[in-house]
Amino acid sequence: MITLIQTKKINSDDKAQLLLIAGFAVGVGIVVLTIMLNNVIYASNIASEASIDTSRYEIANAAQITTEAYEDAYRYATLNGSFNNTDFENYIGSYSEMAEKNFAMSGFTYNIENNTLNEAYFTRNGLAGGRDDWTVIKNINTTSGFAVEIPDVSRLGNSTNSLTIAITNRSGLLWSLDLYNSSGNINITVSDQSSVIGTYTASSHINITGDRIDFSTPENFYFNSHTDGGDYSINILNGSNAVGYCSFSGTQTSGDPYVFARYWIVNPSVEMTSGEMRIVRNTPISLPGRNIG
């Protein structure tokens, strides 16, 4: 009897130990599976983010080189003075072929839908729906070139929605130019922070730093006398109320030259496709281009 009772006790202890070992093994297995699952999820997220970042980089790179290609194409097409549309189209065609081959090496197909030259609005991106009020350049020391042309006065706003180009510094307004359609002519109002300096009339072209209207008529716009001392900004207000050309050039307070010139606008569509995604982006480009700072 004693031996039988001891045998049963030994079997019971063995079962308890087996259960304990089994429970420990299950616990370890759960921990291992959890770690492995977390690693898989983490690796998947990293791969996804890397793919997104790569795509962002590629489309940003495509937009940049496309902008530069259009600017170079415009300069090439105007080497003889007047614009040659055939040269412009051929240049863009050659660029497109080379870009397709280069992006193919990164696993992307590249396609560009060309866009013809259009007269630009005075908005930030040059399109009708672009930002109305924006800053062209800050921290200016001197402005050596400042000209505006409105070829079609009928597309210029009236006195209640005029185009304004304002020169400002930290203290506020230094000088402003207001342009609006008045019976088929451009009414020009020049003001400072407190009063109207002068009013003039032009048919299309206004050269502020050259003190000329329509290329030959002399007028004093008092620009330099109100901007001496530097460290000011050029701002455009109500840009969607006018279509035309503008150019600014000079020197920043850092000593660096700046140029902004917009005679035309193009808005090509850039499409990039890989095995995972498709990206289409319109890229408004000012021509002949700008080099600010």
C-alpha distance (Angstrom), angle and dihedral (degrees) to the residues before:
residue distance angle dihedral
M1 . . .
I2 3.75 . .
T3 3.81 91.7 .
L4 3.82 91.6 50.2
I5 3.77 92.8 51.1
Q6 3.84 91.7 49.9
T7 3.80 91.9 50.1
K8 3.79 91.7 54.0
K9 3.78 90.6 49.3
I10 3.81 92.1 53.3
N11 3.83 91.8 50.2
S12 3.79 91.2 50.3
D13 3.82 91.9 52.0
D14 3.81 91.2 49.7
K15 3.78 91.2 53.2
A16 3.80 91.4 50.0
Q17 3.79 91.2 50.9
L18 3.79 91.4 48.5
L19 3.79 90.5 51.1
L20 3.80 90.4 49.2
I21 3.80 92.0 49.4
A22 3.80 91.5 46.7
G23 3.79 91.6 50.0
F24 3.79 91.3 49.3
A25 3.81 90.8 49.3
V26 3.81 91.6 50.4
G27 3.83 90.3 49.6
V28 3.79 92.2 50.3
G29 3.79 90.2 47.2
I30 3.80 92.0 52.7
V31 3.81 90.9 50.1
V32 3.81 91.9 48.8
L33 3.81 92.5 47.5
T34 3.81 90.7 48.3
I35 3.81 91.9 51.4
M36 3.80 91.8 46.8
L37 3.81 91.8 48.4
N38 3.79 91.5 49.3
N39 3.80 90.1 50.0
V40 3.79 91.4 50.8
I41 3.81 92.1 49.2
Y42 3.82 91.6 46.1
A43 3.80 92.4 48.8
S44 3.79 90.5 47.7
N45 3.80 91.6 51.0
I46 3.79 92.2 47.5
A47 3.80 90.5 50.6
S48 3.80 91.1 48.0
E49 3.80 92.8 48.5
A50 3.78 91.1 46.6
S51 3.80 89.3 52.5
I52 3.80 91.5 49.7
D53 3.80 92.8 46.7
T54 3.80 90.7 48.1
S55 3.79 91.1 50.7
R56 3.79 91.6 48.6
Y57 3.76 90.5 49.8
E58 3.79 92.9 48.1
I59 3.82 95.5 49.1
A60 3.82 91.1 44.9
N61 3.80 89.3 49.9
A62 3.80 90.9 47.6
A63 3.81 91.9 50.6
Q64 3.80 91.5 49.8
I65 3.81 97.0 48.9
T66 3.82 90.9 42.5
T67 3.81 89.9 54.5
E68 3.79 91.2 49.5
A69 3.81 91.0 46.7
Y70 3.82 92.5 54.3
E71 3.80 91.8 47.4
D72 3.81 90.8 49.8
A73 3.81 90.7 45.5
Y74 3.80 90.8 54.0
R75 3.80 92.4 49.8
Y76 3.81 90.2 47.5
A77 3.81 91.2 49.6
T78 3.81 91.8 52.6
L79 3.82 99.0 47.1
N80 3.79 90.3 111.9
G81 3.79 93.8 47.9
S82 3.79 103.9 -102.4
F83 3.79 122.7 68.9
N84 3.82 115.5 -94.3
N85 3.80 109.3 -158.3
T86 3.83 93.5 -168.1
D87 3.80 91.6 57.0
F88 3.79 89.2 46.8
E89 3.81 93.6 52.1
N90 3.81 93.2 44.6
Y91 3.80 91.6 51.6
I92 3.82 92.4 50.5
G93 3.82 90.2 46.4
S94 3.81 91.8 53.7
Y95 3.79 91.3 46.9
S96 3.81 91.6 50.3
E97 3.82 92.3 53.6
M98 3.80 92.7 49.9
A99 3.81 92.7 45.8
E100 3.82 91.4 51.8
K101 3.82 90.5 55.6
N102 3.81 94.3 45.8
F103 3.81 95.8 49.0
A104 3.82 91.2 45.0
M105 3.81 87.5 67.1
S106 3.83 87.8 61.5
G107 3.79 92.9 50.0
F108 3.81 96.5 -99.8
T109 3.76 132.0 119.8
Y110 3.81 110.4 -142.6
N111 3.78 127.0 -156.8
I112 3.78 130.7 171.9
E113 3.79 124.8 -164.2
N114 3.78 106.0 -151.5
N115 3.78 121.1 -131.2
T116 3.79 126.7 -153.5
L117 3.80 123.4 -122.8
N118 3.79 114.2 -85.4
E119 3.77 132.3 -176.8
A120 3.79 108.4 -100.1
Y121 3.77 131.1 -124.5
F122 3.79 117.6 -133.1
T123 3.82 90.8 -111.9
R124 3.77 122.4 118.2
N125 3.82 95.6 -95.0
G126 3.80 95.3 28.5
L127 3.81 94.5 -114.0
A128 3.80 126.9 117.6
G129 3.80 92.0 -113.0
G130 3.81 95.2 45.5
R131 3.79 126.7 116.7
D132 3.81 110.3 -64.2
D133 3.80 99.2 -156.4
W134 3.79 117.6 44.6
T135 3.81 145.1 137.4
V136 3.80 118.3 -108.8
I137 3.80 96.7 -167.9
K138 3.82 137.8 -13.8
N139 3.82 135.3 -151.9
I140 3.79 97.3 33.7
N141 3.78 122.4 175.9
T142 3.80 100.4 -177.7
T143 3.80 137.0 -0.6
S144 3.80 114.5 -148.1
G145 3.81 97.5 171.0
F146 3.81 128.3 37.4
A147 3.81 120.5 154.3
V148 3.80 136.6 153.7
E149 3.80 130.0 -168.3
I150 3.82 128.5 -170.7
P151 3.85 106.1 -171.6
D152 3.83 94.4 -180.0
V153 3.80 110.4 40.8
S154 3.83 91.0 -174.1
R155 3.81 87.5 71.8
L156 3.80 92.3 56.6
G157 3.82 119.5 96.3
N158 3.79 123.9 -112.5
S159 3.80 128.2 -112.6
T160 3.82 93.1 -73.0
N161 3.83 94.4 55.2
S162 3.78 105.5 28.2
L163 3.79 127.0 163.2
T164 3.81 111.3 -107.2
I165 3.80 129.5 -163.5
A166 3.81 108.5 -168.6
I167 3.79 129.6 -169.5
T168 3.80 110.5 -152.6
N169 3.78 140.8 171.9
R170 3.80 133.4 -175.8
S171 3.79 90.6 -72.8
G172 3.81 94.5 53.3
L173 3.82 135.4 -106.5
L174 3.80 119.6 13.2
W175 3.81 101.8 168.9
S176 3.81 137.1 -13.3
L177 3.79 140.0 -166.7
D178 3.83 119.5 -152.4
L179 3.81 119.5 -167.5
Y180 3.80 126.4 -172.9
N181 3.78 140.6 155.6
S182 3.79 113.7 -93.9
S183 3.82 114.1 177.4
G184 3.80 92.3 -37.7
N185 3.80 95.8 -44.5
I186 3.79 131.6 94.4
N187 3.78 112.7 -104.8
I188 3.81 109.6 -150.8
T189 3.79 121.0 -159.0
V190 3.80 118.9 -177.2
S191 3.81 118.2 -166.0
D192 3.77 142.1 168.6
Q193 3.80 128.0 -152.8
S194 3.81 93.6 -69.9
S195 3.80 112.5 21.7
V196 3.81 150.1 8.6
I197 3.81 111.7 -82.3
G198 3.79 97.1 -169.4
T199 3.81 147.2 -30.7
Y200 3.80 125.3 -136.7
T201 3.81 141.2 167.7
A202 3.81 128.2 -129.4
S203 3.78 135.6 175.4
S204 3.82 97.4 -145.7
H205 3.82 120.0 -39.0
I206 3.82 130.9 65.2
N207 3.82 121.5 -179.2
I208 3.80 106.2 -169.6
T209 3.80 101.1 -178.4
G210 3.81 90.9 39.0
D211 3.83 92.1 49.8
R212 3.80 91.8 -133.0
I213 3.80 135.4 130.5
D214 3.82 119.6 -156.2
F215 3.82 89.5 -2.8
S216 3.81 96.9 -71.7
T217 3.81 113.4 39.0
P218 3.85 110.0 94.9
E219 3.81 117.6 -134.9
N220 3.79 131.6 159.8
F221 3.80 112.9 -125.8
Y222 3.83 93.7 178.2
F223 3.79 90.6 -137.5
N224 3.80 100.6 142.5
S225 3.80 94.8 44.5
H226 3.82 89.9 57.6
T227 3.80 97.4 42.9
D228 3.81 102.2 42.8
G229 3.80 110.8 128.6
G230 3.78 95.7 44.9
D231 3.80 132.1 -141.5
Y232 3.78 95.3 113.3
S233 3.81 137.2 129.6
I234 3.81 134.0 -127.3
N235 3.81 111.9 -134.8
I236 3.80 132.3 -177.3
L237 3.81 119.8 -150.5
N238 3.83 127.4 -169.3
G239 3.80 90.6 10.3
S240 3.81 94.5 167.9
N241 3.82 89.7 63.8
A242 3.81 93.8 73.7
V243 3.80 141.1 45.8
G244 3.78 119.8 -158.1
Y245 3.78 148.5 79.4
C246 3.79 133.0 -54.7
S247 3.79 137.4 176.1
F248 3.80 133.2 -173.3
S249 3.79 129.1 -179.5
G250 3.77 138.5 162.8
T251 3.79 141.7 96.8
Q252 3.78 132.5 -50.7
T253 3.80 124.4 -137.0
S254 3.82 87.5 -102.6
G255 3.80 89.0 62.2
D256 3.81 93.3 -110.1
P257 3.81 118.5 131.5
Y258 3.79 119.8 -120.4
V259 3.79 132.6 -160.1
F260 3.79 130.8 -176.7
A261 3.81 117.3 177.0
R262 3.79 126.0 166.9
Y263 3.78 118.9 174.3
W264 3.81 99.2 144.8
I265 3.79 139.6 10.7
V266 3.81 130.6 -142.2
N267 3.78 125.2 -173.6
P268 3.82 108.7 -165.0
S269 3.80 121.5 -178.8
V270 3.81 114.8 -126.3
E271 3.83 116.5 -160.2
M272 3.81 123.7 -170.1
T273 3.80 123.7 -178.6
S274 3.80 132.7 -175.8
G275 3.79 133.3 168.6
E276 3.81 89.7 -85.8
M277 3.80 107.5 36.7
R278 3.77 149.5 7.2
I279 3.80 123.3 -137.7
V280 3.81 126.1 -170.1
R281 3.78 120.0 -174.9
N282 3.80 132.8 174.9
T283 3.79 112.9 -142.9
P284 3.83 116.7 -160.8
I285 3.82 107.9 -152.5
S286 3.79 127.0 -168.8
L287 3.79 116.6 -141.6
P288 2.97 136.8 -114.9
G289 3.79 78.2 17.1
R290 3.76 138.5 -129.9
N291 3.75 138.5 -98.0
I292 3.81 108.7 -170.6
G293 3.77 118.7 -179.1
